[in-house]
Amino acid sequence: MLTRVVSTLLLCVACCIASIEITSLPGLNVAQCWKSFSGYLDIDAPCFKNSECPNSYCQHPGKQGSCHDPSENAKSLFHWYHEATSDAASKPLVLWLNGGPGCSSLGGMFTELGPYVLDEHLNITLNPYAWNKVANLLFIEQPAGVGFSYPSAPIGDDQTARDTYLGLVKFLEAHPELQGRQFYIAGESYGGHYVPNTAKAIEEGNAALPAGSKARINLVGFAVGNGYTDWQLDFNANVENGRFHALTSQALFDNARNECDGNYARCFWPRSDVQCPAACNAAVAAATKHAMDGSIDIYDIYEDVCLTPGHTKQHSQMSLLLREQYRQHKMHAERTGTGMLGGTTISPVFATCADNRNAAYLNEPAVQQAIGVRPGTIPNGGNWSGCASALLYDFNYASELPNYRQWVAEGKLQMLIYNGDADYILSHMGNAAWINQGLNLTKTKEFSMWRGSDGQVAGYFEQYETAGIPFTFLTVKGAGHMVPKDRPRHALDMLSRFLAGGDYDKVLPAAEEPLCS
């Protein structure tokens, strides 16, 4: 009996501690100059009372007469937090969200902007361009059902944003030193929905709090990379983007333009409530054939692809989740670069198979024990995966432009929209279209060059007038869909200027330094 009581108490303690410091990691044999924490953010979704249900029971919204135990609303979001490598007490907090929908932010942590780089033997080296060089950096696996977060259930944008907000509240309770700190959100791909919806949920949560509440999140701004924002304007750009990147002929492009009358999105990314005429469909398929047949990487047209015999992938009209899975599954060919870090034909840091290494590492029992993963709770068959194939997510076709119009009018949030210029699937052309056509802003700075800390041209940017803080659109030269992976140094330069309020043409030359000196 005593053993059972002690076990129950230990389980309660493990579930109630939101963030546990990581003191060692398998494969980490280099000195770490910052503190890191991980664990679960246990939240309860709203419980709606109903007269038809017993007092102790709740009703799901939109499910009349569906009574259930309120514990069924409980969710546990896994997170991994890295303090800044220097002056952590004065640095802002940045939350990173990957896309999908259904892809883990730990994928971004290990293969894009986090402090760890895995070699082919699953040993950890340090990323000299990690974003916790300039900020305290938080990764949350959301929604529940992704990565180590559980349980998996049907979900969409609104609930995901509310859950992420509740998780943030729990995280800040576990780290009171961060309460009131400047807070930013960054993300990519379907993060074009995740990020602004999370910002909206934070604003709504703050508005419901009494004045002076410590639970208030000091949201300063957000950044979205190669994001999905507006279905029509984002996916109307792919046919033209393919022509301008020499992925189709002028004749095929002209035919698609004529057959579709310039409206390509309805056939490139079809949806059930929008008609795709047969002639337009055939013309779009022909014009996008070479981009979409698997011969190149749709996320980075300059990245090499796997040439393993018999390797196949899904073609054409997939959801963003399936497209992301394609990227995950195609990376089988091993490459090694010079030095301790990996490398590809594009990235100086991350190997082509970085995603595979990430999954192998996070599925090691010793790793899961070190970071506090709860045994028996992992969705997706008990294996961590970069993207949750079993997640039932309500892909949102609604535009995020109304939110942007409100924020532009208010002028309170700093907003950065950035694009790697080698991304085919969510291109700089689509993002520029929704900014210029959807927001009707006045440009205050014309297309201007910005250089990285290495002195090289890093891309171009332009700024627009709002009621207060400038709205910025920026490109990163030579990067694809995952900007921090492809151009890690310039991505860090970009983040540094973003946190400093902008002026992207004022990056100072600097010598390359290791993450921990």
Protein Blocks (a to p, Z undefined) as FASTA:
>chain_A
ZZmmmmmmmmmmmmmpmbdcdfbdehiacdcfbdcdeddddddddddddfkbcfkbccde
highiacdfklmpccddddddddfbhklmpccdddddehehiafklmmmmmmmmbdcdfk
opacddfkbfklmbccddddddehiajbccdddddfklmmmmmmmmmmmmmmmmmmlgop
acddddehjlmmmmmmmmmmmmmmmmmpcehiakbccdfbdcdehiafblmlmmmmmmmm
mmmnopacfklmmmmmmmnnopaklmmmgcfkbccdfklmmmmmmmmmmmmnopacfkbm
kbccdfbehiacdehjadfklmmmmmmmmmmbccddehjbdcdfkbmkbcfklmmmmmmm
mmpmklmmmnopaehkagghopacfbdfkbccdddfbdfklmmmmmmmnomaccdddddf
kbfklcfklmmmmmmmmnopacfbdcdddddfkopafbdcdddddfkbacdddddehiaf
blmlmmmmlmmmmmmmmmnopajllcccdddddfbZZ
